[in-house]
Every structure is written in C-alpha cells, then in structure tokens.
C-alpha cells in the first residue's frame, strides 16, 4: 500500500511530498504524532518546496544586479524610511515565510491570515 501511495504522489507531481512520506514512514517516532500532524508536515514540506522554487524562479527572471538584504540598507541617508519600521516589516515577512500555519487556534495570534491584530 505504501509503495502504491508513493507512486500515486509521483504521478500527481507531488514529488517532494512523496519523498517526505517515504522518509516519514521510515522514522521510528511516528507513533507519537497524530495523523493530522504527520499529514500537515507532509503538506507543509511540499508547499515550502514549491514556494521556494517560485521565489527562486522569480529572482532569476528579475535579473537583479545585486544581492541585497535588509541588513545592507544605509539608514544614515535621509529617505523618509525609519529603521524600526523596515526591520519590523522584514521580521513580519520572514515570519510568514518560515512559520507553519496551525491547524487550529485563536486567529488573533496569526495576523497574516487577515484576522486579528496587525502590525502598526
């Protein structure tokens, strides 16, 4: 049954999820996690792979001349941008890119869902 599932995932072009499923099934500590947790980890891994590939493709298509980071910004030059505001925006973006979405919980604590408090 496991091999058939892996083959079907490959046929649906969910290659990363198939690899994660195979790796997850070989781990001995699977009994500790619920089905929802394990399935969520598989979906998250596929989603992250696709999101990273999408960002990478867009960066290549943009043909940027420089590899800039938030740390490279010179805040001494007056541009009307506050250091604190830029860093908070970057923190929000990096949190959004690296966090996993909870299956349940109070949406007030997750401002990226468009509900609850927002950064001001």
Backbone atoms as SQL, in Angstrom:
CREATE TABLE atoms (id INTEGER PRIMARY KEY, chain TEXT, resi INTEGER, resn TEXT, atom TEXT, x REAL, y REAL, z REAL);
INSERT INTO atoms VALUES
  (1, 'A', 1, 'UNK', 'N', 0.819, -1.195, 0.000),
  (2, 'A', 1, 'UNK', 'CA', 0.000, 0.000, 0.000),
  (3, 'A', 1, 'UNK', 'C', 0.864, 1.259, 0.000),
  (4, 'A', 2, 'UNK', 'N', 1.948, 1.248, 0.772),
  (5, 'A', 2, 'UNK', 'CA', 2.818, 2.414, 0.875),
  (6, 'A', 2, 'UNK', 'C', 3.460, 2.737, -0.479),
  (7, 'A', 3, 'UNK', 'N', 3.950, 1.705, -1.183),
  (8, 'A', 3, 'UNK', 'CA', 4.585, 1.935, -2.485),
  (9, 'A', 3, 'UNK', 'C', 3.588, 2.466, -3.508),
  (10, 'A', 4, 'UNK', 'N', 2.365, 1.983, -3.447),
  (11, 'A', 4, 'UNK', 'CA', 1.325, 2.461, -4.351),
  (12, 'A', 4, 'UNK', 'C', 1.029, 3.931, -4.075),
  (13, 'A', 5, 'UNK', 'N', 0.970, 4.308, -2.815),
  (14, 'A', 5, 'UNK', 'CA', 0.719, 5.701, -2.451),
  (15, 'A', 5, 'UNK', 'C', 1.853, 6.593, -2.939),
  (16, 'A', 6, 'UNK', 'N', 3.082, 6.143, -2.758),
  (17, 'A', 6, 'UNK', 'CA', 4.233, 6.929, -3.211),
  (18, 'A', 6, 'UNK', 'C', 4.195, 7.090, -4.725),
  (19, 'A', 7, 'UNK', 'N', 3.872, 6.036, -5.436),
  (20, 'A', 7, 'UNK', 'CA', 3.780, 6.104, -6.895),
  (21, 'A', 7, 'UNK', 'C', 2.681, 7.068, -7.336),
  (22, 'A', 8, 'UNK', 'N', 1.543, 7.043, -6.647),
  (23, 'A', 8, 'UNK', 'CA', 0.455, 7.956, -6.984),
  (24, 'A', 8, 'UNK', 'C', 0.838, 9.411, -6.715),
  (25, 'A', 9, 'UNK', 'N', 1.566, 9.654, -5.650),
  (26, 'A', 9, 'UNK', 'CA', 2.037, 11.012, -5.373),
  (27, 'A', 9, 'UNK', 'C', 2.972, 11.496, -6.476),
  (28, 'A', 10, 'UNK', 'N', 3.843, 10.619, -6.964),
  (29, 'A', 10, 'UNK', 'CA', 4.729, 10.983, -8.077),
  (30, 'A', 10, 'UNK', 'C', 3.919, 11.264, -9.343),
  (31, 'A', 11, 'UNK', 'N', 2.899, 10.459, -9.609),
  (32, 'A', 11, 'UNK', 'CA', 2.070, 10.680, -10.788),
  (33, 'A', 11, 'UNK', 'C', 1.327, 12.009, -10.719),
  (34, 'A', 12, 'UNK', 'N', 0.974, 12.438, -9.516),
  (35, 'A', 12, 'UNK', 'CA', 0.307, 13.727, -9.334),
  (36, 'A', 12, 'UNK', 'C', 1.310, 14.877, -9.259),
  (37, 'A', 13, 'UNK', 'N', 2.586, 14.565, -9.497),
  (38, 'A', 13, 'UNK', 'CA', 3.685, 15.548, -9.463),
  (39, 'A', 13, 'UNK', 'C', 3.876, 16.159, -8.077),
  (40, 'A', 14, 'UNK', 'N', 3.649, 15.368, -7.064),
  (41, 'A', 14, 'UNK', 'CA', 3.901, 15.769, -5.682),
  (42, 'A', 14, 'UNK', 'C', 5.160, 15.045, -5.210),
  (43, 'A', 15, 'UNK', 'N', 6.250, 15.278, -5.918),
  (44, 'A', 15, 'UNK', 'CA', 7.492, 14.550, -5.691),
  (45, 'A', 15, 'UNK', 'C', 8.062, 14.787, -4.296),
  (46, 'A', 16, 'UNK', 'N', 8.028, 16.029, -3.846),
  (47, 'A', 16, 'UNK', 'CA', 8.557, 16.334, -2.518),
  (48, 'A', 16, 'UNK', 'C', 7.721, 15.667, -1.442),
  (49, 'A', 17, 'UNK', 'N', 6.407, 15.673, -1.621),
  (50, 'A', 17, 'UNK', 'CA', 5.541, 15.026, -0.646),
  (51, 'A', 17, 'UNK', 'C', 5.771, 13.514, -0.635),
  (52, 'A', 18, 'UNK', 'N', 6.024, 12.930, -1.807),
  (53, 'A', 18, 'UNK', 'CA', 6.301, 11.500, -1.879),
  (54, 'A', 18, 'UNK', 'C', 7.593, 11.165, -1.144),
  (55, 'A', 19, 'UNK', 'N', 8.609, 11.978, -1.340),
  (56, 'A', 19, 'UNK', 'CA', 9.880, 11.769, -0.643),
  (57, 'A', 19, 'UNK', 'C', 9.701, 11.930, 0.857),
  (58, 'A', 20, 'UNK', 'N', 8.959, 12.961, 1.263),
  (59, 'A', 20, 'UNK', 'CA', 8.723, 13.193, 2.690),
  (60, 'A', 20, 'UNK', 'C', 7.914, 12.051, 3.294),
  (61, 'A', 21, 'UNK', 'N', 6.935, 11.530, 2.546),
  (62, 'A', 21, 'UNK', 'CA', 6.132, 10.417, 3.039),
  (63, 'A', 21, 'UNK', 'C', 7.004, 9.179, 3.245),
  (64, 'A', 22, 'UNK', 'N', 7.881, 8.928, 2.308),
  (65, 'A', 22, 'UNK', 'CA', 8.779, 7.769, 2.421),
  (66, 'A', 22, 'UNK', 'C', 9.700, 7.922, 3.631),
  (67, 'A', 23, 'UNK', 'N', 10.281, 9.113, 3.789),
  (68, 'A', 23, 'UNK', 'CA', 11.174, 9.366, 4.928),
  (69, 'A', 23, 'UNK', 'C', 10.409, 9.280, 6.247),
  (70, 'A', 24, 'UNK', 'N', 9.214, 9.833, 6.263),
  (71, 'A', 24, 'UNK', 'CA', 8.410, 9.850, 7.491),
  (72, 'A', 24, 'UNK', 'C', 7.997, 8.436, 7.890),
  (73, 'A', 25, 'UNK', 'N', 7.707, 7.603, 6.906),
  (74, 'A', 25, 'UNK', 'CA', 7.285, 6.232, 7.226),
  (75, 'A', 25, 'UNK', 'C', 8.440, 5.386, 7.755),
  (76, 'A', 26, 'UNK', 'N', 9.674, 5.796, 7.489),
  (77, 'A', 26, 'UNK', 'CA', 10.843, 5.057, 7.958),
  (78, 'A', 26, 'UNK', 'C', 11.302, 5.493, 9.348),
  (79, 'A', 27, 'UNK', 'N', 10.762, 6.579, 9.854),
  (80, 'A', 27, 'UNK', 'CA', 11.158, 7.071, 11.177),
  (81, 'A', 27, 'UNK', 'C', 10.467, 6.267, 12.265),
  (82, 'A', 28, 'UNK', 'N', 11.179, 5.965, 13.339),
  (83, 'A', 28, 'UNK', 'CA', 10.580, 5.159, 14.407),
  (84, 'A', 28, 'UNK', 'C', 9.627, 5.917, 15.322),
  (85, 'A', 29, 'UNK', 'N', 9.698, 7.238, 15.372),
  (86, 'A', 29, 'UNK', 'CA', 8.888, 8.004, 16.329),
  (87, 'A', 29, 'UNK', 'C', 7.543, 8.454, 15.762),
  (88, 'A', 30, 'UNK', 'N', 7.039, 7.791, 14.741),
  (89, 'A', 30, 'UNK', 'CA', 5.762, 8.175, 14.140),
  (90, 'A', 30, 'UNK', 'C', 4.580, 7.968, 15.059),
  (91, 'A', 31, 'UNK', 'N', 4.663, 7.034, 15.979),
  (92, 'A', 31, 'UNK', 'CA', 3.534, 6.737, 16.856),
  (93, 'A', 31, 'UNK', 'C', 3.205, 7.914, 17.779),
  (94, 'A', 32, 'UNK', 'N', 4.164, 8.786, 18.006),
  (95, 'A', 32, 'UNK', 'CA', 3.947, 9.923, 18.896),
  (96, 'A', 32, 'UNK', 'C', 3.082, 11.011, 18.259),
  (97, 'A', 33, 'UNK', 'N', 3.062, 11.095, 16.941),
  (98, 'A', 33, 'UNK', 'CA', 2.327, 12.145, 16.246),
  (99, 'A', 33, 'UNK', 'C', 0.970, 11.637, 15.769),
  (100, 'A', 34, 'UNK', 'N', 0.005, 12.540, 15.755),
  (101, 'A', 34, 'UNK', 'CA', -1.309, 12.180, 15.228),
  (102, 'A', 34, 'UNK', 'C', -1.264, 12.203, 13.700),
  (103, 'A', 35, 'UNK', 'N', -2.277, 11.644, 13.085),
  (104, 'A', 35, 'UNK', 'CA', -2.365, 11.648, 11.630),
  (105, 'A', 35, 'UNK', 'C', -2.374, 13.075, 11.103),
  (106, 'A', 36, 'UNK', 'N', -3.131, 13.955, 11.763),
  (107, 'A', 36, 'UNK', 'CA', -3.213, 15.344, 11.330),
  (108, 'A', 36, 'UNK', 'C', -1.844, 16.015, 11.348),
  (109, 'A', 37, 'UNK', 'N', -1.071, 15.763, 12.395),
  (110, 'A', 37, 'UNK', 'CA', 0.263, 16.353, 12.494),
  (111, 'A', 37, 'UNK', 'C', 1.178, 15.843, 11.389),
  (112, 'A', 38, 'UNK', 'N', 1.174, 14.558, 11.174),
  (113, 'A', 38, 'UNK', 'CA', 2.037, 13.973, 10.142),
  (114, 'A', 38, 'UNK', 'C', 1.627, 14.450, 8.755),
  (115, 'A', 39, 'UNK', 'N', 0.333, 14.457, 8.480),
  (116, 'A', 39, 'UNK', 'CA', -0.145, 14.920, 7.183),
  (117, 'A', 39, 'UNK', 'C', 0.181, 16.396, 6.989),
  (118, 'A', 40, 'UNK', 'N', 0.018, 17.183, 8.044),
  (119, 'A', 40, 'UNK', 'CA', 0.360, 18.600, 7.971),
  (120, 'A', 40, 'UNK', 'C', 1.823, 18.822, 7.653),
  (121, 'A', 41, 'UNK', 'N', 2.693, 17.980, 8.218),
  (122, 'A', 41, 'UNK', 'CA', 4.126, 18.100, 7.928),
  (123, 'A', 41, 'UNK', 'C', 4.418, 17.775, 6.465),
  (124, 'A', 42, 'UNK', 'N', 3.737, 16.790, 5.915),
  (125, 'A', 42, 'UNK', 'CA', 3.939, 16.437, 4.504),
  (126, 'A', 42, 'UNK', 'C', 3.482, 17.562, 3.585),
  (127, 'A', 43, 'UNK', 'N', 2.310, 18.103, 3.873),
  (128, 'A', 43, 'UNK', 'CA', 1.779, 19.189, 3.055),
  (129, 'A', 43, 'UNK', 'C', 2.672, 20.418, 3.171),
  (130, 'A', 44, 'UNK', 'N', 3.128, 20.720, 4.379),
  (131, 'A', 44, 'UNK', 'CA', 3.987, 21.885, 4.583),
  (132, 'A', 44, 'UNK', 'C', 5.295, 21.745, 3.815),
  (133, 'A', 45, 'UNK', 'N', 5.853, 20.554, 3.801),
  (134, 'A', 45, 'UNK', 'CA', 7.112, 20.345, 3.086),
  (135, 'A', 45, 'UNK', 'C', 6.926, 20.544, 1.582),
  (136, 'A', 46, 'UNK', 'N', 5.838, 20.035, 1.043),
  (137, 'A', 46, 'UNK', 'CA', 5.550, 20.238, -0.388),
  (138, 'A', 46, 'UNK', 'C', 5.328, 21.716, -0.672),
  (139, 'A', 47, 'UNK', 'N', 4.562, 22.386, 0.191),
  (140, 'A', 47, 'UNK', 'CA', 4.273, 23.802, -0.007),
  (141, 'A', 47, 'UNK', 'C', 5.550, 24.637, 0.049),
  (142, 'A', 48, 'UNK', 'N', 6.410, 24.360, 1.044),
  (143, 'A', 48, 'UNK', 'CA', 7.659, 25.111, 1.157),
  (144, 'A', 48, 'UNK', 'C', 8.562, 24.900, -0.052),
  (145, 'A', 49, 'UNK', 'N', 8.613, 23.665, -0.545),
  (146, 'A', 49, 'UNK', 'CA', 9.422, 23.395, -1.732),
  (147, 'A', 49, 'UNK', 'C', 8.915, 24.211, -2.913),
  (148, 'A', 50, 'UNK', 'N', 7.617, 24.205, -3.123),
  (149, 'A', 50, 'UNK', 'CA', 7.051, 24.946, -4.248),
  (150, 'A', 50, 'UNK', 'C', 7.208, 26.455, -4.075),
  (151, 'A', 51, 'UNK', 'N', 7.022, 26.938, -2.862),
  (152, 'A', 51, 'UNK', 'CA', 7.178, 28.372, -2.602),
  (153, 'A', 51, 'UNK', 'C', 8.630, 28.804, -2.832),
  (154, 'A', 52, 'UNK', 'N', 9.585, 28.025, -2.344),
  (155, 'A', 52, 'UNK', 'CA', 10.996, 28.349, -2.555),
  (156, 'A', 52, 'UNK', 'C', 11.353, 28.315, -4.028),
  (157, 'A', 53, 'UNK', 'N', 10.821, 27.336, -4.757),
  (158, 'A', 53, 'UNK', 'CA', 11.082, 27.251, -6.194),
  (159, 'A', 53, 'UNK', 'C', 10.479, 28.447, -6.912),
  (160, 'A', 54, 'UNK', 'N', 9.270, 28.870, -6.502),
  (161, 'A', 54, 'UNK', 'CA', 8.610, 30.018, -7.115),
  (162, 'A', 54, 'UNK', 'C', 9.421, 31.298, -6.888),
  (163, 'A', 55, 'UNK', 'N', 9.900, 31.481, -5.666),
  (164, 'A', 55, 'UNK', 'CA', 10.700, 32.672, -5.356),
  (165, 'A', 55, 'UNK', 'C', 12.015, 32.636, -6.134),
  (166, 'A', 56, 'UNK', 'N', 12.647, 31.489, -6.184),
  (167, 'A', 56, 'UNK', 'CA', 13.902, 31.348, -6.906),
  (168, 'A', 56, 'UNK', 'C', 13.726, 31.655, -8.394),
  (169, 'A', 57, 'UNK', 'N', 12.659, 31.152, -8.974),
  (170, 'A', 57, 'UNK', 'CA', 12.381, 31.413, -10.388),
  (171, 'A', 57, 'UNK', 'C', 12.159, 32.898, -10.636),
  (172, 'A', 58, 'UNK', 'N', 11.422, 33.543, -9.752),
  (173, 'A', 58, 'UNK', 'CA', 11.167, 34.980, -9.910),
  (174, 'A', 58, 'UNK', 'C', 12.435, 35.801, -9.747),
  (175, 'A', 59, 'UNK', 'N', 13.296, 35.389, -8.827),
  (176, 'A', 59, 'UNK', 'CA', 14.555, 36.108, -8.650),
  (177, 'A', 59, 'UNK', 'C', 15.437, 35.971, -9.878),
  (178, 'A', 60, 'UNK', 'N', 15.469, 34.785, -10.470),
  (179, 'A', 60, 'UNK', 'CA', 16.248, 34.593, -11.698),
  (180, 'A', 60, 'UNK', 'C', 15.680, 35.414, -12.843),
  (181, 'A', 61, 'UNK', 'N', 14.359, 35.455, -12.964),
  (182, 'A', 61, 'UNK', 'CA', 13.709, 36.212, -14.029),
  (183, 'A', 61, 'UNK', 'C', 13.901, 37.713, -13.854),
  (184, 'A', 62, 'UNK', 'N', 14.050, 38.161, -12.617),
  (185, 'A', 62, 'UNK', 'CA', 14.232, 39.586, -12.350),
  (186, 'A', 62, 'UNK', 'C', 15.603, 40.080, -12.792),
  (187, 'A', 63, 'UNK', 'N', 16.572, 39.184, -12.867),
  (188, 'A', 63, 'UNK', 'CA', 17.940, 39.517, -13.279),
  (189, 'A', 63, 'UNK', 'C', 18.486, 40.706, -12.484),
  (190, 'A', 64, 'UNK', 'N', 18.405, 40.599, -11.185),
  (191, 'A', 64, 'UNK', 'CA', 18.882, 41.659, -10.305),
  (192, 'A', 64, 'UNK', 'C', 20.396, 41.778, -10.399),
  (193, 'A', 65, 'UNK', 'N', 20.876, 43.005, -10.341),
  (194, 'A', 65, 'UNK', 'CA', 22.314, 43.235, -10.435),
  (195, 'A', 65, 'UNK', 'C', 23.023, 42.957, -9.123),
  (196, 'A', 66, 'UNK', 'N', 22.315, 43.139, -8.009),
  (197, 'A', 66, 'UNK', 'CA', 22.928, 42.982, -6.691),
  (198, 'A', 66, 'UNK', 'C', 22.075, 42.058, -5.832),
  (199, 'A', 67, 'UNK', 'N', 22.727, 41.320, -4.965),
  (200, 'A', 67, 'UNK', 'CA', 22.024, 40.508, -3.984),
  (201, 'A', 67, 'UNK', 'C', 21.911, 41.335, -2.706),
  (202, 'A', 68, 'UNK', 'N', 20.836, 42.057, -2.567),
  (203, 'A', 68, 'UNK', 'CA', 20.646, 42.953, -1.427),
  (204, 'A', 68, 'UNK', 'C', 19.896, 42.242, -0.306),
  (205, 'A', 69, 'UNK', 'N', 20.186, 42.664, 0.915),
  (206, 'A', 69, 'UNK', 'CA', 19.480, 42.175, 2.081),
  (207, 'A', 69, 'UNK', 'C', 19.046, 43.364, 2.921),
  (208, 'A', 70, 'UNK', 'N', 18.183, 43.119, 3.885),
  (209, 'A', 70, 'UNK', 'CA', 17.696, 44.195, 4.745),
  (210, 'A', 70, 'UNK', 'C', 18.846, 44.809, 5.554),
  (211, 'A', 71, 'UNK', 'N', 19.855, 44.003, 5.827),
  (212, 'A', 71, 'UNK', 'CA', 20.998, 44.499, 6.588),
  (213, 'A', 71, 'UNK', 'C', 21.848, 45.483, 5.781),
  (214, 'A', 72, 'UNK', 'N', 21.723, 45.483, 4.477),
  (215, 'A', 72, 'UNK', 'CA', 22.518, 46.356, 3.617),
  (216, 'A', 72, 'UNK', 'C', 21.975, 47.780, 3.525),
  (217, 'A', 73, 'UNK', 'N', 20.813, 48.048, 4.076),
  (218, 'A', 73, 'UNK', 'CA', 20.216, 49.376, 3.980),
  (219, 'A', 73, 'UNK', 'C', 21.001, 50.358, 4.841),
  (220, 'A', 74, 'UNK', 'N', 21.345, 51.484, 4.250),
  (221, 'A', 74, 'UNK', 'CA', 22.050, 52.548, 4.970),
  (222, 'A', 74, 'UNK', 'C', 21.001, 53.518, 5.497),
  (223, 'A', 75, 'UNK', 'N', 20.736, 53.444, 6.790),
  (224, 'A', 75, 'UNK', 'CA', 19.696, 54.277, 7.386),
  (225, 'A', 75, 'UNK', 'C', 20.205, 55.681, 7.720),
  (226, 'A', 76, 'UNK', 'N', 21.491, 55.916, 7.525),
  (227, 'A', 76, 'UNK', 'CA', 22.025, 57.254, 7.808),
  (228, 'A', 76, 'UNK', 'C', 21.600, 58.245, 6.730),
  (229, 'A', 77, 'UNK', 'N', 21.368, 57.779, 5.519),
  (230, 'A', 77, 'UNK', 'CA', 20.932, 58.649, 4.434),
  (231, 'A', 77, 'UNK', 'C', 19.436, 58.929, 4.603),
  (232, 'A', 78, 'UNK', 'N', 19.048, 60.210, 4.639),
  (233, 'A', 78, 'UNK', 'CA', 17.628, 60.517, 4.851),
  (234, 'A', 78, 'UNK', 'C', 16.781, 60.156, 3.620),
  (235, 'A', 79, 'UNK', 'N', 15.888, 59.197, 3.794),
  (236, 'A', 79, 'UNK', 'CA', 14.980, 58.781, 2.724),
  (237, 'A', 79, 'UNK', 'C', 13.532, 58.790, 3.195),
  (238, 'A', 80, 'UNK', 'N', 13.317, 59.147, 4.432),
  (239, 'A', 80, 'UNK', 'CA', 11.967, 59.122, 4.965),
  (240, 'A', 80, 'UNK', 'C', 11.532, 57.728, 5.407),
  (241, 'A', 81, 'UNK', 'N', 12.492, 56.811, 5.552),
  (242, 'A', 81, 'UNK', 'CA', 12.186, 55.451, 5.988),
  (243, 'A', 81, 'UNK', 'C', 12.813, 55.257, 7.355),
  (244, 'A', 82, 'UNK', 'N', 12.008, 54.805, 8.290),
  (245, 'A', 82, 'UNK', 'CA', 12.523, 54.562, 9.627),
  (246, 'A', 82, 'UNK', 'C', 13.152, 53.183, 9.709),
  (247, 'A', 83, 'UNK', 'N', 14.242, 53.090, 10.428),
  (248, 'A', 83, 'UNK', 'CA', 14.919, 51.812, 10.639),
  (249, 'A', 83, 'UNK', 'C', 13.988, 50.827, 11.324),
  (250, 'A', 84, 'UNK', 'N', 13.318, 51.287, 12.346),
  (251, 'A', 84, 'UNK', 'CA', 12.447, 50.419, 13.122),
  (252, 'A', 84, 'UNK', 'C', 11.315, 49.853, 12.254),
  (253, 'A', 85, 'UNK', 'N', 10.728, 50.686, 11.400),
  (254, 'A', 85, 'UNK', 'CA', 9.624, 50.242, 10.561),
  (255, 'A', 85, 'UNK', 'C', 10.095, 49.198, 9.541),
  (256, 'A', 86, 'UNK', 'N', 11.228, 49.419, 8.921),
  (257, 'A', 86, 'UNK', 'CA', 11.741, 48.480, 7.922),
  (258, 'A', 86, 'UNK', 'C', 12.074, 47.138, 8.547),
  (259, 'A', 87, 'UNK', 'N', 12.674, 47.172, 9.720),
  (260, 'A', 87, 'UNK', 'CA', 13.029, 45.922, 10.386),
  (261, 'A', 87, 'UNK', 'C', 11.785, 45.155, 10.796),
  (262, 'A', 88, 'UNK', 'N', 10.747, 45.857, 11.235),
  (263, 'A', 88, 'UNK', 'CA', 9.506, 45.177, 11.611),
  (264, 'A', 88, 'UNK', 'C', 8.847, 44.541, 10.398),
  (265, 'A', 89, 'UNK', 'N', 8.908, 45.230, 9.257),
  (266, 'A', 89, 'UNK', 'CA', 8.337, 44.660, 8.041),
  (267, 'A', 89, 'UNK', 'C', 9.104, 43.410, 7.629),
  (268, 'A', 90, 'UNK', 'N', 10.413, 43.448, 7.714),
  (269, 'A', 90, 'UNK', 'CA', 11.226, 42.284, 7.359),
  (270, 'A', 90, 'UNK', 'C', 10.967, 41.135, 8.323),
  (271, 'A', 91, 'UNK', 'N', 10.823, 41.441, 9.601),
  (272, 'A', 91, 'UNK', 'CA', 10.512, 40.391, 10.570),
  (273, 'A', 91, 'UNK', 'C', 9.164, 39.745, 10.245),
  (274, 'A', 92, 'UNK', 'N', 8.212, 40.554, 9.870),
  (275, 'A', 92, 'UNK', 'CA', 6.890, 40.022, 9.531),
  (276, 'A', 92, 'UNK', 'C', 6.971, 39.132, 8.303),
  (277, 'A', 93, 'UNK', 'N', 7.715, 39.564, 7.291),
  (278, 'A', 93, 'UNK', 'CA', 7.851, 38.762, 6.079),
  (279, 'A', 93, 'UNK', 'C', 8.601, 37.467, 6.351),
  (280, 'A', 94, 'UNK', 'N', 9.676, 37.541, 7.120),
  (281, 'A', 94, 'UNK', 'CA', 10.441, 36.325, 7.382),
  (282, 'A', 94, 'UNK', 'C', 9.636, 35.366, 8.252),
  (283, 'A', 95, 'UNK', 'N', 8.842, 35.882, 9.173),
  (284, 'A', 95, 'UNK', 'CA', 7.986, 35.015, 9.983),
  (285, 'A', 95, 'UNK', 'C', 6.975, 34.310, 9.089),
  (286, 'A', 96, 'UNK', 'N', 6.402, 35.063, 8.173),
  (287, 'A', 96, 'UNK', 'CA', 5.398, 34.498, 7.270),
  (288, 'A', 96, 'UNK', 'C', 6.002, 33.413, 6.380),
  (289, 'A', 97, 'UNK', 'N', 7.230, 33.605, 5.926),
  (290, 'A', 97, 'UNK', 'CA', 7.868, 32.626, 5.042),
  (291, 'A', 97, 'UNK', 'C', 8.284, 31.370, 5.780),
  (292, 'A', 98, 'UNK', 'N', 8.649, 31.481, 7.057),
  (293, 'A', 98, 'UNK', 'CA', 9.218, 30.332, 7.750),
  (294, 'A', 98, 'UNK', 'C', 8.281, 29.651, 8.725),
  (295, 'A', 99, 'UNK', 'N', 7.149, 30.272, 9.033),
  (296, 'A', 99, 'UNK', 'CA', 6.277, 29.670, 10.043),
  (297, 'A', 99, 'UNK', 'C', 5.326, 28.688, 9.396),
  (298, 'A', 100, 'UNK', 'N', 4.897, 27.745, 10.206),
  (299, 'A', 100, 'UNK', 'CA', 3.873, 26.815, 9.739),
  (300, 'A', 100, 'UNK', 'C', 2.538, 27.297, 10.264),
  (301, 'A', 101, 'UNK', 'N', 1.505, 27.093, 9.496),
  (302, 'A', 101, 'UNK', 'CA', 0.190, 27.541, 9.893),
  (303, 'A', 101, 'UNK', 'C', -0.433, 26.501, 10.809),
  (304, 'A', 102, 'UNK', 'N', -0.929, 26.902, 11.951),
  (305, 'A', 102, 'UNK', 'CA', -1.516, 25.936, 12.877),
  (306, 'A', 102, 'UNK', 'C', -2.850, 25.415, 12.350),
  (307, 'A', 103, 'UNK', 'N', -3.154, 24.196, 12.696),
  (308, 'A', 103, 'UNK', 'CA', -4.415, 23.593, 12.261),
  (309, 'A', 103, 'UNK', 'C', -5.590, 24.205, 13.005),
  (310, 'A', 104, 'UNK', 'N', -5.353, 24.653, 14.220),
  (311, 'A', 104, 'UNK', 'CA', -6.416, 25.282, 14.991),
  (312, 'A', 104, 'UNK', 'C', -5.791, 26.326, 15.892),
  (313, 'A', 105, 'UNK', 'N', -6.618, 27.133, 16.474),
  (314, 'A', 105, 'UNK', 'CA', -6.106, 28.137, 17.395),
  (315, 'A', 105, 'UNK', 'C', -6.807, 29.455, 17.198),
  (316, 'A', 106, 'UNK', 'N', -6.465, 30.391, 18.032),
  (317, 'A', 106, 'UNK', 'CA', -7.059, 31.708, 18.001),
  (318, 'A', 106, 'UNK', 'C', -6.439, 32.515, 16.868),
  (319, 'A', 107, 'UNK', 'N', -7.219, 32.965, 15.862),
  (320, 'A', 107, 'UNK', 'CA', -6.641, 33.690, 14.734),
  (321, 'A', 107, 'UNK', 'C', -6.077, 35.059, 15.103),
  (322, 'A', 108, 'UNK', 'N', -6.359, 35.541, 16.310),
  (323, 'A', 108, 'UNK', 'CA', -5.818, 36.833, 16.720),
  (324, 'A', 108, 'UNK', 'C', -4.291, 36.768, 16.771),
  (325, 'A', 109, 'UNK', 'N', -3.739, 35.607, 17.064),
  (326, 'A', 109, 'UNK', 'CA', -2.300, 35.469, 17.160),
  (327, 'A', 109, 'UNK', 'C', -1.628, 35.265, 15.807),
  (328, 'A', 110, 'UNK', 'N', -2.397, 35.218, 14.734),
  (329, 'A', 110, 'UNK', 'CA', -1.842, 34.969, 13.411),
  (330, 'A', 110, 'UNK', 'C', -2.276, 36.074, 12.458),
  (331, 'A', 111, 'UNK', 'N', -1.589, 37.237, 12.505),
  (332, 'A', 111, 'UNK', 'CA', -2.034, 38.401, 11.734),
  (333, 'A', 111, 'UNK', 'C', -1.949, 38.201, 10.227),
  (334, 'A', 112, 'UNK', 'N', -1.242, 37.182, 9.733),
  (335, 'A', 112, 'UNK', 'CA', -1.093, 37.003, 8.305),
  (336, 'A', 112, 'UNK', 'C', -2.327, 36.379, 7.674),
  (337, 'A', 113, 'UNK', 'N', -3.266, 35.967, 8.497),
  (338, 'A', 113, 'UNK', 'CA', -4.495, 35.396, 7.965),
  (339, 'A', 113, 'UNK', 'C', -5.509, 36.488, 7.656),
  (340, 'A', 114, 'UNK', 'N', -5.174, 37.716, 7.950),
  (341, 'A', 114, 'UNK', 'CA', -6.096, 38.806, 7.704),
  (342, 'A', 114, 'UNK', 'C', -7.115, 38.979, 8.815),
  (343, 'A', 115, 'UNK', 'N', -6.859, 38.373, 9.953),
  (344, 'A', 115, 'UNK', 'CA', -7.785, 38.498, 11.072),
  (345, 'A', 115, 'UNK', 'C', -7.005, 38.904, 12.315),
  (346, 'A', 116, 'UNK', 'N', -7.638, 39.623, 13.184),
  (347, 'A', 116, 'UNK', 'CA', -6.995, 39.974, 14.440),
  (348, 'A', 116, 'UNK', 'C', -6.107, 41.198, 14.316),
  (349, 'A', 117, 'UNK', 'N', -5.151, 41.306, 15.210),
  (350, 'A', 117, 'UNK', 'CA', -4.271, 42.466, 15.260),
  (351, 'A', 117, 'UNK', 'C', -3.343, 42.486, 14.076),
  (352, 'A', 118, 'UNK', 'N', -2.935, 43.681, 13.695),
  (353, 'A', 118, 'UNK', 'CA', -1.967, 43.834, 12.613),
  (354, 'A', 118, 'UNK', 'C', -0.812, 44.680, 13.126),
  (355, 'A', 119, 'UNK', 'N', 0.259, 44.661, 12.382),
  (356, 'A', 119, 'UNK', 'CA', 1.409, 45.489, 12.757),
  (357, 'A', 119, 'UNK', 'C', 1.082, 46.939, 12.472),
  (358, 'A', 120, 'UNK', 'N', 1.357, 47.784, 13.432),
  (359, 'A', 120, 'UNK', 'CA', 1.090, 49.220, 13.215),
  (360, 'A', 120, 'UNK', 'C', 2.318, 50.022, 13.554);
